[in-house]
């Protein structure tokens, strides 16, 4: 599972993939202490979320709230309860598209009102709704991992490139011993971002075979066209010795082989300047 965890004054607010609600709730319930010291309250049907993202998102939101939105008062990866017009939302400065923005979590009955106010406030900036395909394309340009593609029971946290989120020295936690053993054994796979070359009519979508010198050495886990960088991209799991930057590979898209090159993660805005803007 993967969650956004937001610490509130009265507890913790967890957000996970909607399609995995049944799985994630089952996991969390099994982990609850038997002494009742921790309670879990599902609120999926009671709360909704709207994502406001883009270089002008701060300008839009400023028209609807008195809460300071500058970096000093509201830094990246923080959250606060704010007013949005006459409504209230838990504003989290995170998003899955790699731009300046906020997730506005709110009681579901306020959703239509908040949406209308955002569209009115953003009209002068050319605001437009965006869908899952646009979000997925932008996430791809940031090398963001997804359940169940790059994050799954097939791959360890090391293989998925999540090293910075793992601290084996913080004490015991679920899976610690297995992770320690896997680090000693070394990875079977390595996460990599690829640029596919000479693509004219179809991009990778995931599960495409990847070769090196005619040998099958991995598979794509996701793919598509990166509109901000102007490149055909794929995320992949490949043999560790072939994951170095600049390595030349071959990817089959709809049965046709294309040259591919391992490139650095986050081909769009690798220093997160937009997110921190």
N, C-alpha and C positions, 0 to 999 in steps of 0.2 A: 504494500500500500504506500501511497504518498499523500501527505497532508500539508496544507497551510495551517500553521498553529498560531493563533492570535491570543495573547494574554490580556484578559479583561480584568477589571477590579474584582469581579465576582466569580472568576473561573477562567476556563480556557474555551475558545471557540475554534473548532476544527472544520476545515473544508477539504473534501476529497472529491474524486471524480464521480460525477453523478451516476454513471453506468455501473460503478462498483459499490453502490450504497449497501446492498445486502451483504456483500463480502466484508466490507470495512466495518459495518456495525456488528457483524458476527465476531470479527477479530477483537474489536474493542470490548464487547460484552464479556468475552472469555477472559480478558485481562483485568477486569474489574476486581479490586480487592474484596475478599469475602466479608470483611468487617464493615462494609458499607461506607468507608471513608471517602470514596469517590463515586459520584453519580454520573450517569450518562443520560442526557436528555436529547433525543433526536428532534430536530426542528426543520427538517428538509421541506416539509409541506407548509411551514409557517414563514420561512424566510426566503427571499430571492436576492439576486445580485445583478447589478448592471456594471459594466466596465466602461469607464471613460478614459480613453487613451489617445495620445498624440501630442505633438509639440504645443498645441494651444489648449490642452486640457486644463491647465491651471487657470488660464484666462476665463474659460467657461465656468469652472467651479467657483471661482471668486465672485461671480455674479449672483450666486445662490447661497453663499454661506459667509458668516462673519469670522469663521475660524481662519487664522493665518495659515497660508499654504506654502510659504517659502521654505527653502531647504533647512534653515535653522530651526524653524518651528515644527516642520512636518517632514522629516528626512525620509529617504528611501528605506523601505523595509520597516516602517512603523505604521501604527494605526491609531485612530482617534474617533470618538463619537462626534459627529458634526450635524448641523442642520443643513438640509437641502431644500431651500424654500421653506414651506411649512411642514415638511417631513423631517425625519431623523434617520440617519444611517451610520453604520460603523464603516468608516472610510479606511481602507487598507491601501497603503502605497505600494502595491505590487500589481503585476499583470503578466500575461503570458504572450505578449507581443513585442516586448523589448523597447517600449516607448515610455515617455513620461506619462503617468496616469494613476488612476485610483480604481479599486474595486469598491463599489458602494453596496454594502450588505444591509438589507432593510426588511421590515415586516412586509410580507407579500402583498398585503392590501394597499401598500403605498407605492407599488411598482409603477403603475400606469401614471400616477401623479409625478413621480420623480423622472420617468422617461420624458414626459411632456415638457417638464421644466428644463431638462437638459437640452432637448431639441430646440426649445425656444431660445435659451441662453446661447447655444452654439450656432444659431442660424447665421450670425454675422461672420463666423469663422468657417462657414461651409461644412458644418458637422453632417455626418452621414452614419447610418447604422452599418455595422459590418458583421458578417456571418462567420460560421465555423471554418469555411475554406480560407478566408482571408486570415483569420487568426492562426490557422495551422501553417500557412505559408510563412507568416512572420515569425512564428515560434521556431520553424525550421531554420530560418536565418540566424537564430540565436543558439542553435544546437540544443534546444530545450528537450529534455527527455520526457517520454510519455509512458504511462501505464496503458497497455501491457506490452509496449514495443521495446524500448530500451531498458525499461524497468520491469523485470518479471522474474519468475522463479527460475528461468533459464540462466540468468546471469547474476553473479555476485555484485555487491556494491563496488568492488574494485574494478570489475570488468565494465560496469556501467559508467565509470569515471566519476564516482561520488566520493572520492578519497577525502575531500575537504570537509565532508559531513560526518566522517567516522573518526571517533576518538577512542582507541582501544584502552587508553589509560584512565578513563573516567570511572572505572568500576564495572561491575557486571551489568549486562543488558542482554536482551533476547538476541541470540545469534552471535554474540561476541566470540565464543570459542570457535565457531565455524569460520568466522571472518578471519580470526587470527591464523587458523590453520591454512585457509586459502591464500592468505598473504605469503605464508612461508612456502607453499607449493608453487605459487606463481599463477598468473591468470591463464585461462585457456583462450580467452577472447579479449579484445580491446576495443573500446568505443572509438569511432573515428567519424569525422565529417568529411564528405567527399564532394568534389566538383565533377560532374559528368560533362564531357566535352562532345561537341558536334551533335548536340541534341536539337532536333528541329520540330518534332511533332508530339512527343510524349516524354514525360519525366518519370523518374522512379516513383513508386508509391509505397514500397515496402515488400520484403520477401524476394527481391531480385537477387540472383546469384552473382557473386563477385569472384573474379579469378585473378591469378597472377601466374604468368607464363603457362597458361593452360590448366593450372591446378585450381580447384575450388577452394577458396581460403576464407569465405565468409558470406554474409548476406546483408542486404539492406534492411533496415528496420523501419525507415520512413523516407519520404522523398517528395520532391515537388520543385516548382520554380520559385526562386527568390526574387521577387520584383524589386526590392530595394537595392539588391546587389547585382541584379541582372545575370544570374547564374542558375544553371540547373544543379540542384543540390540533392544529396542523399546522406542520411545518417546510417551508420552501419556498425556491425560487429565483425571484426576481421582478426586474423591471426596476429598475435601480439608483435611479432617481428616485422610485420608489414603495416604497422599503424603509424610509422614515423612520418612527419611532415614532408611532403614532396614525393612520397612513394607513388609510383605509377601502377595503376591497377586496371581491371576491365570489369564493367558491369553490364549485364544483359537486361535491356529494357524491352519488353514485349518481344523477346527472342532475338533482338538485335544487339550485338556487342558495341559498347561505347568505351572510349578511353575515359579513365577517371583518375583523379589525383587527390591524395589526402591533403586537406588544407587545415588551417588552424580553426579551432572552435570559434563559434560566434562570428561568422563572416560579416555580419552587420554589427557595427558598433561594439567591437570586442572589449573596449574599456568601460562600457556601460555609461557613456556620457549622456545619452538620451534619457536613460532611466533615472539618472541622478540629477537631471537638468533643473 
